[in-house]
Amino acid sequence: MNNNSIIVPGSLILITGGAGFIGSHTCDALLERGYRVRIMDLLDPQVHGPGRKLPAWIDRRVEFMRGDVRNRDDLSRAIAGVDAIYHFAAQTGVGQSMYEIHGYCDVNVGGTAMLLDVLANSDHRVAKIVLSSSRAVYGEGAYSCPACGPVFPPLRGREALEKSEWRIFCPSCGAPLESLPTAEGKPLAPISVYAETKRVQEELLRIFSATYGIPGVVLRYFNVYGTRQALGNPYTGIGAIFVTRRLSGSPISIYEDGLQGRDFVNVRDVVRANLLALTHETSGSETFNVGSGERLTVLDLARHVCRELGATEEFLYQGQFRVGDIRDCFADLGKSRSGLGYEPAVPFAAGVAELVSWARGEQRDDRLEEAESALRLHNLM
């Protein structure tokens, strides 16, 4: 085993997409522990606004480089002297990916391929790559049928959704299925372009690690929420979307019946997993879930947001659905606990309270209706 896979304080860490939500929090935690940090970020206007300014919360000790992961020269400069890389730069809107197909493949797959290509053809000192992946690669989560046992159901059809048949039934006997924690070994079944790009990213890193002996750690994030989430980006972050809606005086739109099962994990817990991955001793490529391990519903989140805001529960039920949305998926953390030493620590209620408190003081643009109009235009809602 290559002991260099343990990246120690004092090392120089590159974070692609490091000015964003998860990257900026990871940056802070690295600095607190004595690492040196370099960020390369394009400052995408969908995330950072039309001014494309570096967020004020980025620490002055950080070396910032404006750059594009699809650009060979930008990456060549960014990896100089770097000991490890967090590869976070990506487009992350599940619904948007279904009609901006080339853009998502270009950034997520093309950017990852370019990064690995530059590493394969350069002299460098990179000893580990940590990739942010997503629970989206699973498609639907794991289920059990009382009669047939474990079941991995297919995507719900549009015909069923149009009849408001939200639940999932056993394809063999027709019985209602019970959702189970989803482990890393579940067969992958991406059902969006975004999800497929994350699966391909994982495979590229696995092949690269096996070929060049540079350890890779894949972290499959579940539904991450918390401070610094882009309040003006209507394509990602259901927690931020709900907070923005109620702060603007608008009702929260509830798709389906609101009982979809999700695993809401606070960004501070995600950062904890990110740092554990950096010091995890490995010689190849490994994959870990990063979630809370708790199944909550979309309605649970909406109610907590309203409670923390002191706002009435104004929910808009119109029988709407989004093509490609899953019904249930929450994390089995067994491997993450035993392999990484990861343990989520932020209670859901406390995390939502923290998000709401932060959002009150931030500029907010409620662009949900714009995003929904685009989905309807493409027959995805």
KALINBEL-V507640 format. One record per pair of residues at least 4 apart in sequence whose C-alpha atoms are under 8 Angstrom apart, sorted by the first residue. I is the first residue (numbers start at 1). GAP is how many residues later the second one is. If there is no record, write none. Layout:
I|GAP + I|GAP
This chain:
1|280 + 1|281 + 1|282 + 2|279 + 2|280 + 2|281 + 3|278 + 3|279 + 4|123 + 5|122 + 5|123 + 5|210 + 5|273 + 5|274 + 5|275 + 5|276 + 5|277 + 5|278 + 6|272 + 6|273 + 6|274 + 6|275 + 7|4 + 7|76 + 7|77 + 7|120 + 7|121 + 7|271 + 7|272 + 8|27 + 8|271 + 9|24 + 9|25 + 9|26 + 9|27 + 10|24 + 10|25 + 10|26 + 11|24 + 11|25 + 11|71 + 11|72 + 11|73 + 12|23 + 12|24 + 12|25 + 12|26 + 12|69 + 12|70 + 12|71 + 12|72 + 13|22 + 13|23 + 13|24 + 13|25 + 13|69 + 13|70 + 13|71 + 13|72 + 13|73 + 14|23 + 14|24 + 14|25 + 14|26 + 14|64 + 14|65 + 14|68 + 14|69 + 14|70 + 14|71 + 14|72 + 15|8 + 15|12 + 15|22 + 15|23 + 15|24 + 15|25 + 15|70 + 15|71 + 15|72 + 15|73 + 16|7 + 16|23 + 16|24 + 16|25 + 16|53 + 16|69 + 16|70 + 16|71 + 16|72 + 16|73 + 17|6 + 17|22 + 17|23 + 17|24 + 17|25 + 17|70 + 17|71 + 17|72 + 17|73 + 18|4 + 18|5 + 18|6 + 18|9 + 18|21 + 18|22 + 18|23 + 18|70 + 18|71 + 19|4 + 19|5 + 19|20 + 19|21 + 19|22 + 19|24 + 19|35 + 19|36 + 19|39 + 20|4 + 20|27 + 20|28 + 20|208 + 20|209 + 21|4 + 21|206 + 21|207 + 21|208 + 21|209 + 22|4 + 22|245 + 22|248 + 22|249 + 23|4 + 23|65 + 24|4 + 24|33 + 24|34 + 25|4 + 25|242 + 25|243 + 25|246 + 26|4 + 26|245 + 26|248 + 26|249 + 27|4 + 27|10 + 28|4 + 28|30 + 28|31 + 29|4 + 29|242 + 29|246 + 30|4 + 30|5 + 30|6 + 30|7 + 30|245 + 31|4 + 31|5 + 31|6 + 36|26 + 37|24 + 37|25 + 37|26 + 38|24 + 38|25 + 38|26 + 38|27 + 38|40 + 39|23 + 39|24 + 39|25 + 39|26 + 40|24 + 40|25 + 40|26 + 40|27 + 40|28 + 40|38 + 41|23 + 41|24 + 41|25 + 41|26 + 41|27 + 41|48 + 42|24 + 42|25 + 42|26 + 43|4 + 43|5 + 43|9 + 43|10 + 43|11 + 43|23 + 44|4 + 44|5 + 44|8 + 45|4 + 45|5 + 45|6 + 45|7 + 46|4 + 46|186 + 46|187 + 47|183 + 47|185 + 47|186 + 48|4 + 48|5 + 48|6 + 48|7 + 48|182 + 49|4 + 49|183 + 54|4 + 58|4 + 65|13 + 67|4 + 67|7 + 67|8 + 68|6 + 68|7 + 69|5 + 69|6 + 69|20 + 69|38 + 69|42 + 69|43 + 69|45 + 69|46 + 70|36 + 70|37 + 70|40 + 70|41 + 70|42 + 70|44 + 70|45 + 71|4 + 71|40 + 71|43 + 72|4 + 72|42 + 72|43 + 72|46 + 73|4 + 74|4 + 75|4 + 75|40 + 75|43 + 76|4 + 76|42 + 76|46 + 78|4 + 79|45 + 79|47 + 80|44 + 81|43 + 81|44 + 81|45 + 82|42 + 82|43 + 82|44 + 83|42 + 83|43 + 83|44 + 83|45 + 84|42 + 84|43 + 84|44 + 84|45 + 84|46 + 84|194 + 85|41 + 85|43 + 85|44 + 85|45 + 86|43 + 86|44 + 86|45 + 86|46 + 87|25 + 87|42 + 87|43 + 87|44 + 87|45 + 88|43 + 88|44 + 89|19 + 90|14 + 90|17 + 90|18 + 91|13 + 91|16 + 91|17 + 91|103 + 92|5 + 92|102 + 92|143 + 92|144 + 93|4 + 93|101 + 93|142 + 93|143 + 94|4 + 94|98 + 94|99 + 94|100 + 94|101 + 94|141 + 94|142 + 95|4 + 95|97 + 95|140 + 95|227 + 95|229 + 95|280 + 95|285 + 96|4 + 96|139 + 96|279 + 97|4 + 97|6 + 97|7 + 97|95 + 97|96 + 97|97 + 98|94 + 98|95 + 98|96 + 99|279 + 100|4 + 101|4 + 101|92 + 102|4 + 103|4 + 104|4 + 104|5 + 104|89 + 104|90 + 104|93 + 105|4 + 105|5 + 105|88 + 105|89 + 105|92 + 106|4 + 106|5 + 107|4 + 107|5 + 108|4 + 108|89 + 108|90 + 108|93 + 109|4 + 109|88 + 109|89 + 109|91 + 109|92 + 110|4 + 111|4 + 112|4 + 112|89 + 112|92 + 113|4 + 113|88 + 113|91 + 114|4 + 115|4 + 116|4 + 116|89 + 116|92 + 117|4 + 118|4 + 119|4 + 119|5 + 120|92 + 126|88 + 127|87 + 127|88 + 128|86 + 128|87 + 128|88 + 128|89 + 128|150 + 129|85 + 129|86 + 129|87 + 129|88 + 130|86 + 130|87 + 130|88 + 130|89 + 130|144 + 130|147 + 130|148 + 131|71 + 131|85 + 131|86 + 131|87 + 131|88 + 132|86 + 132|87 + 132|88 + 132|89 + 133|65 + 133|66 + 133|68 + 133|69 + 133|85 + 133|86 + 133|87 + 133|88 + 134|61 + 134|64 + 134|85 + 134|86 + 134|87 + 134|88 + 135|4 + 135|85 + 135|86 + 135|87 + 135|88 + 135|154 + 135|194 + 136|54 + 136|55 + 136|58 + 136|59 + 136|62 + 136|86 + 137|51 + 137|52 + 137|53 + 137|54 + 137|58 + 137|59 + 137|61 + 137|62 + 138|48 + 138|49 + 138|50 + 138|51 + 138|52 + 139|16 + 139|49 + 139|50 + 139|51 + 139|52 + 139|56 + 139|187 + 140|12 + 140|13 + 140|14 + 140|15 + 140|49 + 140|186 + 140|187 + 140|188 + 140|189 + 141|11 + 141|38 + 141|39 + 141|40 + 141|41 + 141|187 + 141|188 + 141|189 + 142|8 + 142|9 + 142|10 + 142|37 + 142|38 + 142|39 + 142|40 + 142|41 + 142|44 + 142|187 + 143|7 + 143|8 + 143|9 + 143|10 + 143|34 + 143|35 + 143|36 + 143|37 + 144|4 + 144|5 + 144|6 + 144|7 + 144|33 + 144|34 + 144|35 + 144|36 + 145|4 + 145|5 + 145|6 + 145|25 + 145|30 + 145|31 + 145|32 + 145|33 + 146|29 + 146|31 + 147|26 + 147|28 + 148|24 + 148|25 + 151|19 + 153|15 + 153|16 + 153|17 + 153|18 + 155|36 + 155|169 + 155|171 + 156|4 + 156|5 + 156|12 + 156|168 + 156|170 + 157|4 + 158|4 + 158|165 + 159|4 + 160|4 + 160|5 + 160|6 + 161|4 + 161|5 + 161|160 + 164|92 + 164|155 + 166|90 + 166|91 + 166|161 + 167|9 + 167|160 + 168|8 + 168|9 + 168|159 + 169|5 + 169|6 + 169|7 + 169|8 + 170|4 + 170|5 + 170|6 + 170|7 + 179|149 + 179|150 + 180|149 + 180|150 + 181|112 + 181|148 + 181|149 + 181|150 + 181|151 + 182|4 + 182|147 + 182|148 + 182|149 + 182|150 + 183|106 + 183|148 + 183|149 + 183|150 + 183|151 + 183|152 + 184|103 + 184|104 + 184|105 + 184|148 + 184|151 + 190|5 + 190|6 + 190|9 + 191|4 + 191|5 + 191|133 + 192|4 + 192|132 + 193|4 + 194|4 + 195|4 + 196|4 + 197|4 + 198|4 + 199|4 + 200|4 + 201|4 + 202|4 + 202|16 + 203|4 + 204|4 + 205|4 + 205|11 + 205|80 + 206|4 + 206|10 + 206|78 + 206|79 + 207|4 + 208|4 + 208|5 + 208|6 + 209|4 + 209|5 + 209|6 + 209|7 + 209|75 + 209|76 + 210|4 + 210|74 + 210|75 + 213|70 + 213|71 + 214|69 + 214|70 + 215|67 + 215|68 + 215|69 + 215|70 + 216|68 + 216|69 + 216|70 + 217|60 + 217|68 + 217|69 + 217|70 + 217|71 + 218|67 + 218|68 + 218|69 + 218|70 + 219|55 + 219|68 + 219|69 + 219|70 + 219|71 + 220|67 + 220|68 + 220|69 + 220|70 + 221|49 + 221|68 + 221|69 + 221|70 + 222|41 + 222|42 + 222|43 + 222|67 + 222|68 + 222|69 + 222|108 + 222|109 + 223|14 + 223|39 + 223|40 + 223|41 + 223|42 + 223|68 + 224|13 + 224|40 + 224|41 + 224|42 + 224|43 + 224|46 + 224|67 + 225|4 + 225|12 + 225|13 + 225|14 + 225|15 + 225|39 + 225|40 + 225|41 + 225|42 + 225|130 + 226|13 + 226|14 + 226|40 + 226|41 + 226|42 + 226|125 + 226|126 + 226|128 + 226|129 + 227|40 + 227|127 + 227|128 + 227|131 + 227|132 + 229|8 + 229|11 + 230|7 + 230|10 + 231|9 + 231|10 + 231|13 + 231|128 + 231|132 + 231|133 + 231|134 + 231|135 + 232|132 + 232|133 + 232|134 + 232|135 + 233|134 + 234|7 + 234|132 + 234|133 + 234|134 + 234|137 + 235|133 + 235|136 + 236|5 + 237|4 + 238|4 + 239|4 + 239|62 + 239|63 + 239|66 + 240|4 + 240|115 + 241|4 + 241|125 + 241|127 + 242|4 + 242|10 + 242|60 + 242|63 + 243|4 + 243|62 + 243|63 + 243|113 + 243|116 + 244|4 + 244|115 + 244|120 + 244|121 + 244|122 + 245|4 + 245|5 + 245|6 + 245|7 + 245|121 + 246|4 + 246|5 + 246|6 + 246|60 + 246|65 + 247|62 + 247|113 + 248|118 + 250|64 + 251|62 + 251|63 + 251|64 + 251|65 + 252|50 + 252|62 + 252|63 + 252|64 + 253|62 + 253|63 + 253|64 + 254|4 + 254|44 + 254|45 + 254|61 + 254|62 + 254|63 + 254|64 + 254|66 + 255|62 + 255|63 + 255|64 + 255|65 + 255|66 + 255|67 + 256|4 + 256|61 + 256|63 + 256|64 + 256|65 + 257|60 + 257|62 + 258|39 + 258|40 + 258|41 + 259|38 + 259|39 + 259|40 + 260|37 + 260|38 + 260|66 + 260|67 + 260|68 + 261|34 + 261|35 + 261|36 + 261|37 + 261|66 + 261|67 + 261|68 + 261|69 + 262|33 + 262|34 + 262|35 + 262|36 + 262|66 + 262|67 + 262|68 + 263|28 + 263|29 + 263|30 + 263|31 + 263|32 + 263|33 + 263|66 + 263|67 + 263|68 + 264|27 + 264|28 + 264|30 + 264|32 + 264|84 + 265|4 + 265|5 + 265|25 + 265|26 + 265|27 + 265|79 + 265|83 + 266|4 + 266|26 + 266|80 + 266|82 + 266|85 + 267|4 + 268|4 + 268|78 + 269|4 + 269|22 + 269|74 + 269|75 + 269|76 + 269|77 + 270|4 + 270|20 + 270|21 + 271|4 + 272|4 + 272|70 + 273|4 + 273|17 + 273|67 + 273|69 + 274|4 + 275|4 + 276|4 + 276|64 + 276|65 + 276|66 + 277|63 + 280|60 + 282|4 + 288|47 + 288|48 + 289|42 + 289|43 + 289|44 + 289|46 + 289|47 + 290|41 + 290|43 + 290|46 + 291|39 + 291|40 + 291|42 + 291|53 + 292|39 + 292|41 + 292|52 + 293|37 + 293|38 + 293|39 + 293|40 + 294|36 + 294|37 + 295|34 + 295|35 + 296|4 + 296|5 + 297|4 + 298|4 + 299|4 + 300|4 + 301|4 + 302|4 + 302|11 + 303|4 + 303|10 + 304|4 + 304|45 + 304|48 + 305|4 + 305|47 + 305|48 + 305|51 + 306|4 + 306|5 + 306|6 + 306|7 + 307|4 + 307|5 + 308|44 + 308|45 + 308|48 + 309|47 + 320|61 + 321|4 + 321|60 + 322|58 + 322|59 + 323|57 + 323|58 + 333|4 + 334|4 + 335|4 + 335|5 + 336|4 + 336|5 + 336|6 + 336|7 + 337|4 + 337|5 + 337|6 + 338|4 + 346|4 + 346|5 + 347|4 + 348|4 + 349|4 + 350|4 + 351|4 + 352|4 + 353|4 + 354|4 + 355|4 + 356|4 + 357|4 + 358|4 + 359|4 + 359|5 + 367|4 + 368|4 + 369|4 + 370|4 + 371|4 + 372|4 + 372|9 + 373|4 + 374|4 + 375|4 + 375|5 + 375|6 + 376|4 + 376|5
